[in-house]
Amino acid sequence: MADDAHVPKVLVVDDSPDQARLVAFLLEKQGMIVEIAENGREALDVISDTQLDLVVTDLQMPEMDGLDLTEAVAAKDPCLPIVLVTAFGSEEIAVEALKRGATSYIPKRRLHDELVDTVQSLLAVDEAKRERACVLRLLVESHFDFRLANDTGLVAPLVSYMEEILAARFGREEDGPVFRVGVALSEALLNAIYHGNLEVDPELREQDPQEYRKALREQARLAPYKDRRIDVHAEIADTEVRFTVRDQGPGFDYSKRPDPTDPENILKLSGRGLFLIHSFMDRVSHNETGNEITMVKEFVSTPQTSS
């Protein structure tokens, strides 16, 4: 971990002891502290008594299932990331959980390949926020332009920075929506790096995760891929934020890609980023080339004003 003083603490919620132990084992190998709860009600007791960094929960459990747990946690602590473990046949429930406050999801069959990366990505954003000491002035209207290299290490700090600005602009009551906007921005940036600039087919992630990671490493060392950049434009207005992320790759024909809003595609890792973006943002569009995405989120709370 980047900060030796803070060891992430994760709560695993699952009524299956074998799966709970598997998830705990994978996370403990990365140096995390893991607690286990057998159902949602037990999990809420742990959350009340323990300072946690993230929750990993199964959807189908007795007493209180993952859907009710997600809603209860989002109401209690909207900034606590919740990762769902989804099984075949739970697509509709997982979609509803994302609407109620879940942060991400992992198909159960991909736990070995995706759990650690997903958890570490969410914790990295939280860690970047924790390390920032500056105080943001209240904003009326702002425009930001960034240009990034193909460096995934830049994603979490940029997302954290924008989250702090949005929290200052729209107030702490919007913490939950702000965090989910951060997840959508993170997914858009990673898609721009992996599939836009590096041109690695997202379907390869579904077919062979190891070959997918190998292809990313190889492309990142080769021209012209390694020299490409990502342009990010952000506009913060009275009641909304708009992000435009543009890569320098050849683009995609998004009309031929699986519908990211279709629940049947939720278990396909190749489209998870777009699915989360469409779940968490109010409006999403692409340019004709397919190398630019625009995402808009509307906020309903009254912006903070100077006292």
N, C-alpha and C positions, 0 to 999 in steps of 0.2 A: 504494500500500500504506500501511497505517496506520503502520508502523514502517519508516522509511527505512533503518535500519541493517541490516535483514534482508531480503534478496531471496530469495524462495522458489526452490528448485532442484527441478525435476521430471525424473524419468526416464521417457522414452517407449520402450516395448518393442513392436516390430512388425517382422516380416520383410518388410513391404511398404514400400519406400523412399518411395513417393508418400504413403501414409497417414501414415507417421511424420513426414514433412516437413509435412504439413497440420496434424497435432496440434501439432507444435513451433511452427509459424507462429502458430496461434491463441493459444497460451500466451505466446509471446515478445512478442506484441502487448500483453499485459497486464503486461509488465515482468519476467516470470519467466525464470530461467535454465533451459535445457532441454538434457539429454543424451539420446542415442539409443542403444539397444541392439537388435540384430537378432533376438535370441532370449532365452529364459529364462536359459541358462547365462551368456551375456555379461552379462545384467542383474545376476546375482548377483555377478559380479566388480566391476561398477560400484558396487553397493550396499555391498560390503565396503570399497571404497576411498574412497567419497564420502559426505559428510553430505547426505542427501536429505530433502525435506519431503513428497514424494508420488510415487507410481508410477502411470502410465497404461499399461495393457498390453492387447494383443490376446489373444484366447483361443487361436486356432489358429496355431501356429508350429512350425517344425522344432526339433530339438535338445532343447528343453524348452518345453512349451506353457504357456499362461497359467494353467492349473489347477495344474500342478506348481510353477510359479513362485510363485503365490499362497500355496501351502502352505509353501514354503521360506521366503518372506519373513515370513509370519506367525510361523513358529517362531523366526526370527532376530531380528526386530524387530516385535513385535505392535502397536506404536503407529504404524507407518509406514502411512499410508492407501494403499490399492490400489484404483484405479478400472478396471473392466473395460470394454472396447469390445466389444459383443456384436453378432453378425450373425444374420440369420434362420437358424433351424435349430440355434442353439447354446444354446437355452433351458435344456436339462437340464444342460449343462456349467456354465452361468452360475450356476444354482441351487447346484450342488455347490461352486463357487468361493466363493460367499457363505458357505456353511457352513464352508469351510476357512479363512476369514479375510479375504476381500475386503470392501471398505468400501462401494462403490457400483458402479453400472454405467450405461453410456450406449449406447443403440442406435446402431449405426454410421451409420444414415441420419439421426441427429439430432446429429451431432458439431458442426455449425456453431451449432445453437441451444442445446445443453445443456452442452457441454464446459466452457466458461469458468465458467458459473454453478456447476456441480457442483464443480469444482476449487477455486474461490474459497470456496465454502461450507465445504469440508473444511479448507482452510488457515486460515480465520477462526477455527475452533474451536482449531486447534493454536496459532495466534498468541495467542489469549486465554490459553491455558494457559501459554505462554512468558512472558507479561507479568506473570502473578500472582506476587507475592513473598511472600505470607503463608504461614505454616506452619499446617496443619490439625492440631488435636488428634485423637487417636484416639477413635473413637466406639463406644459400645455399642449404642445405639438412638437414632434421630433422626427427627424429623418436620419437614418444611419446607413452607411455603405461600407461593406467589408469585402476584402479579396483574400481568399484562403488558398493555400497550397493543398495538395492531397495528403494532409496530415490529420488523421483521426484524433490526435491529441489536442487539436484546436477546437474540436466540436463542443466538448463539455464546458470549457471556459466561456466560449461565445454564447452558448445557450444560457448558462448561469447569469451572465451579464445582462442579457435581454430579460430574463425572468425578474431580476431585481428591479430593472427599470419599469416593467409592467406592474409589479407589485406596488412600487412607489406611486405609479400613475393612477391605478385603479383601486387601490386600497386592499387591506389584508383580507377582507371578506371574499376577495376574488382569488385567494391563494390556490384553490383547487383548479379552476380554469387556467390560471397562469401556468401551473405546473404541467398541465396537459398540453398547453401551447408549446411549452419547452420540449416535451416529448415529440410532438409533431415536427418542430423545427429540427431537432436532432435527427429524426428519421429522414427528413428531406435532405439534410447535409450529407448523411452517410450514403443515401441513394445516389446523390450527385457525385460523390467520390467513387464508390464501388462500381456503379452501373453506368454512370455518365462519363466521367473522365477516364476511368480505367477500363471501361467497356467489358466488364465481366458479366456474362449472362446471368440474371437472377435465378433462372430455372436451374442452374448448376447447383445452387445452394440446396434446392429440394432433392436433387438427384444424388449428390455426393458432397457433403459438407467439407470433407478434407480436401478434395480437389478444388472446391470453391475457394478455400483459404489459400491454397497453393497458388491458384491463378491470380488472386489479389496481390500476393507477395511478388510474383514474377512480373506482372504488368506494372507495378509501382516502380520497378527498376528500369523500365524500358522507355525510350522515346517513341512517339510523342506523348505517351500517356503521363509520364512523370512530370512533364513540364506544364501540364494544363492547370488551370485555376478555377475557382468557384467564386462567383460574384453574388453577394447577399445584400439585398436592399430591404430595409425595414421602415415602415411608416406607422407612427403612433398618433392617433387623432383622439377626438373627444370620447368616442364610444367604441373604437375598434382598433385592432392592430393588423397590419398587412405585411406579409413577408413574401419576397420574390427571391428564389434561389435558382441561379443559372449556371450550368456547367459548360465546358468547352468540348464536350463529346459530340458525336454525330446525331444524337437524339434517338427517340423511340416513337413508334406509332402507337400511342396509347389506346387508340380505338380497337386495336387487335389484342390488347392485354386483357386478362380476366378481370371482370368487374370487381374492384376492391371493396365495394359496398355489399356484395353478395355474401351472406353468411356461409354459403357452401365453400367459399374460398378462405375462410378464417384459419384453417389448419395448414394452409400452404405457406411455408416460410418465404417463398419467393415473392409474395405479395403483402407480407405483414406490414412493411413500412407504409405503403400506400393505404392499407386498411386502417392503421392507427391515425394517419393524417386525416382521412375522411371522417373518422369517428370523432376526432377532437376539434376539428376546425369547421366553421360554418359554411365556408365557400372555398372550393378548390378548383383550379383550372390549369391548363397547360398551353404553351404556345404551339404553333403549327409544327415546328421542328421537333418538339418533344424533348428539348434540353433545358426547359424552364418551367418551374412550377410556382404558382401564386396561391397563397393561403391566407384567408381572412378569418379573424375571430372577433365576434362582437361581444362587448361587455355591457352589462345592464346596470352595474352599480354606479353611483355618482363618484366621479374622480375626486381625489383629495385636493383641497385648496389650502393655501397658506393661511396660517392663523394670525 
